[in-house]
Amino acid sequence: MTDFSVTETKVHYICQTYVAKLGKGTGQASMQIGKQFEYTSATSAQERAERESTSDACIGADAYMVIEDQDSGEIGMPTFLARFGSVPEIDAF
């Protein structure tokens, strides 16, 4: 009998928003993660990111996907599907 090791993976589609946070005493704003939403499709994540990016409380939003190795729990690097407004440089990930 042959034992085949099959790695189970799961794709996560994420919408992540960004908000401006004022620095203490300096008056300079920095960017921080606001909300995260998970979806079952790329289209849904992209549509939500576009809607969120127009919100007054939001300065930008990303829609991306990551692949999770369910055996080890490791998450791969994000693959960006859409980016709206002010978002961090891709190198920041």
Contacts in CASP RR format, 6 or more apart in sequence:
PFRMAT RR
TARGET T0000
AUTHOR 0000-0000-0000
METHOD contacts of the structure
MODEL  1
MTDFSVTETKVHYICQTYVAKLGKGTGQASMQIGKQFEYTSATSAQERAE
RESTSDACIGADAYMVIEDQDSGEIGMPTFLARFGSVPEIDAF
7 69 0 8 1.000
7 70 0 8 1.000
7 71 0 8 1.000
8 69 0 8 1.000
8 70 0 8 1.000
8 71 0 8 1.000
9 67 0 8 1.000
9 68 0 8 1.000
9 69 0 8 1.000
9 70 0 8 1.000
10 67 0 8 1.000
10 68 0 8 1.000
10 70 0 8 1.000
11 65 0 8 1.000
11 66 0 8 1.000
11 67 0 8 1.000
11 68 0 8 1.000
12 38 0 8 1.000
12 65 0 8 1.000
12 66 0 8 1.000
12 67 0 8 1.000
12 68 0 8 1.000
12 75 0 8 1.000
13 38 0 8 1.000
13 39 0 8 1.000
13 40 0 8 1.000
13 41 0 8 1.000
13 42 0 8 1.000
13 44 0 8 1.000
13 45 0 8 1.000
13 63 0 8 1.000
13 64 0 8 1.000
13 65 0 8 1.000
13 81 0 8 1.000
14 36 0 8 1.000
14 37 0 8 1.000
14 38 0 8 1.000
14 39 0 8 1.000
14 45 0 8 1.000
14 62 0 8 1.000
14 63 0 8 1.000
14 64 0 8 1.000
14 65 0 8 1.000
14 66 0 8 1.000
14 78 0 8 1.000
15 35 0 8 1.000
15 36 0 8 1.000
15 37 0 8 1.000
15 39 0 8 1.000
15 45 0 8 1.000
15 46 0 8 1.000
15 48 0 8 1.000
15 49 0 8 1.000
15 52 0 8 1.000
15 61 0 8 1.000
15 62 0 8 1.000
15 63 0 8 1.000
16 33 0 8 1.000
16 34 0 8 1.000
16 35 0 8 1.000
16 36 0 8 1.000
16 37 0 8 1.000
16 49 0 8 1.000
16 61 0 8 1.000
16 62 0 8 1.000
16 64 0 8 1.000
17 33 0 8 1.000
17 34 0 8 1.000
17 35 0 8 1.000
17 36 0 8 1.000
17 49 0 8 1.000
17 52 0 8 1.000
17 53 0 8 1.000
17 55 0 8 1.000
17 58 0 8 1.000
17 60 0 8 1.000
17 61 0 8 1.000
18 31 0 8 1.000
18 32 0 8 1.000
18 33 0 8 1.000
18 34 0 8 1.000
18 58 0 8 1.000
18 59 0 8 1.000
18 60 0 8 1.000
18 61 0 8 1.000
18 62 0 8 1.000
18 86 0 8 1.000
18 87 0 8 1.000
18 88 0 8 1.000
19 31 0 8 1.000
19 32 0 8 1.000
19 33 0 8 1.000
19 34 0 8 1.000
19 57 0 8 1.000
19 58 0 8 1.000
19 59 0 8 1.000
20 29 0 8 1.000
20 30 0 8 1.000
20 31 0 8 1.000
20 59 0 8 1.000
21 29 0 8 1.000
21 30 0 8 1.000
21 31 0 8 1.000
21 32 0 8 1.000
22 28 0 8 1.000
22 29 0 8 1.000
23 29 0 8 1.000
23 30 0 8 1.000
31 59 0 8 1.000
31 86 0 8 1.000
31 87 0 8 1.000
31 88 0 8 1.000
34 58 0 8 1.000
35 52 0 8 1.000
37 45 0 8 1.000
37 48 0 8 1.000
38 45 0 8 1.000
39 45 0 8 1.000
39 48 0 8 1.000
42 63 0 8 1.000
42 65 0 8 1.000
42 81 0 8 1.000
45 63 0 8 1.000
45 64 0 8 1.000
45 65 0 8 1.000
45 81 0 8 1.000
46 63 0 8 1.000
46 81 0 8 1.000
46 82 0 8 1.000
48 61 0 8 1.000
48 63 0 8 1.000
49 61 0 8 1.000
49 62 0 8 1.000
49 63 0 8 1.000
49 82 0 8 1.000
49 83 0 8 1.000
49 84 0 8 1.000
50 61 0 8 1.000
50 63 0 8 1.000
50 82 0 8 1.000
50 84 0 8 1.000
52 58 0 8 1.000
52 60 0 8 1.000
52 61 0 8 1.000
52 84 0 8 1.000
53 60 0 8 1.000
53 61 0 8 1.000
53 84 0 8 1.000
53 85 0 8 1.000
59 85 0 8 1.000
59 86 0 8 1.000
60 84 0 8 1.000
60 85 0 8 1.000
60 86 0 8 1.000
60 87 0 8 1.000
61 83 0 8 1.000
61 84 0 8 1.000
61 85 0 8 1.000
61 87 0 8 1.000
62 78 0 8 1.000
62 80 0 8 1.000
62 82 0 8 1.000
62 83 0 8 1.000
62 84 0 8 1.000
62 87 0 8 1.000
63 80 0 8 1.000
63 81 0 8 1.000
63 82 0 8 1.000
63 83 0 8 1.000
64 78 0 8 1.000
64 79 0 8 1.000
64 80 0 8 1.000
64 81 0 8 1.000
65 78 0 8 1.000
65 79 0 8 1.000
65 81 0 8 1.000
66 75 0 8 1.000
66 76 0 8 1.000
66 77 0 8 1.000
66 78 0 8 1.000
66 79 0 8 1.000
67 75 0 8 1.000
67 76 0 8 1.000
68 74 0 8 1.000
68 75 0 8 1.000
68 76 0 8 1.000
69 75 0 8 1.000
69 76 0 8 1.000
77 93 0 8 1.000
78 93 0 8 1.000
80 90 0 8 1.000
END
